[in-house]
């Protein structure tokens, strides 16, 4: 299930990396490096109340995911 706060770090065809919401035509942020885009994506999601950051490689495949607090990380279940 996707959350409106979720973002994707994707390569920009003109260079650099974009932070985009799923299905959005415009990016939330742009950075020269993937690391900068990941940091900015974490900030955006954290400020919005938490969610999931999907990090894509140059080939478009998701290579990593990061749950940003106070998101629901299924690997961090307390019982």
C-alpha positions as CSV (number, residue, x, y, z in Angstrom):
1,X,0.0,0.0,0.0
2,X,1.4,3.4,-0.9
3,X,1.3,6.4,1.3
4,X,1.0,10.0,0.0
5,X,4.2,10.8,1.8
6,X,6.2,8.0,0.0
7,X,8.9,9.1,-2.4
8,X,11.1,7.5,-5.1
9,X,14.7,8.5,-5.8
10,X,15.1,8.1,-9.6
11,X,17.6,9.1,-12.2
12,X,16.8,12.2,-14.2
13,X,17.2,11.7,-18.0
14,X,19.0,15.1,-18.2
15,X,21.4,14.2,-15.4
16,X,21.4,14.0,-11.7
17,X,18.6,12.4,-9.5
18,X,15.0,13.3,-8.7
19,X,12.9,12.8,-5.6
20,X,9.4,12.1,-6.8
21,X,6.0,11.0,-5.4
22,X,4.5,8.0,-7.2
23,X,2.7,9.0,-10.3
24,X,3.8,12.7,-10.0
25,X,4.8,14.5,-13.2
26,X,7.1,17.0,-11.3
27,X,9.8,16.1,-8.8
28,X,9.8,17.2,-5.2
29,X,13.5,17.8,-5.4
30,X,16.5,17.4,-7.7
31,X,20.2,16.7,-6.8
32,X,23.4,16.2,-8.6
33,X,24.2,12.9,-6.8
34,X,22.1,10.0,-5.6
35,X,23.4,10.4,-2.1
36,X,22.2,14.0,-2.0
37,X,18.8,13.0,-3.4
38,X,18.4,10.2,-0.7
39,X,19.2,12.7,2.0
40,X,16.7,15.2,0.6
41,X,14.1,12.5,0.2
42,X,14.5,11.5,3.9
43,X,14.0,15.2,4.9
44,X,10.9,15.6,2.8
45,X,9.3,12.3,4.1
46,X,10.3,13.1,7.7
47,X,8.7,16.6,7.5
48,X,5.5,15.1,6.0
49,X,5.1,12.7,9.0
50,X,7.0,9.6,7.8
51,X,6.7,7.1,5.0
52,X,8.8,5.0,2.6
53,X,11.7,6.0,0.5
54,X,12.3,3.8,-2.6
55,X,15.8,4.1,-4.1
56,X,16.1,3.2,-7.7
57,X,19.3,2.4,-9.6
58,X,20.2,3.8,-13.0
59,X,18.4,0.8,-14.6
60,X,15.1,1.9,-13.0
61,X,14.9,-1.1,-10.6
62,X,14.4,-0.5,-6.9
63,X,17.7,-1.3,-5.2
64,X,16.8,-0.3,-1.6
65,X,14.0,0.9,0.6
66,X,14.1,3.0,3.7
67,X,11.2,3.6,6.2
68,X,11.4,7.1,7.6
69,X,10.0,7.6,11.1
70,X,7.3,7.7,12.2
71,X,6.5,5.4,9.4
72,X,5.5,1.7,9.9
73,X,8.6,-0.4,9.5
74,X,7.5,-4.1,9.4
75,X,11.0,-5.2,10.4
76,X,10.6,-3.1,13.6
77,X,7.7,-4.9,15.2
78,X,7.3,-4.6,19.0
79,X,5.0,-6.9,20.7
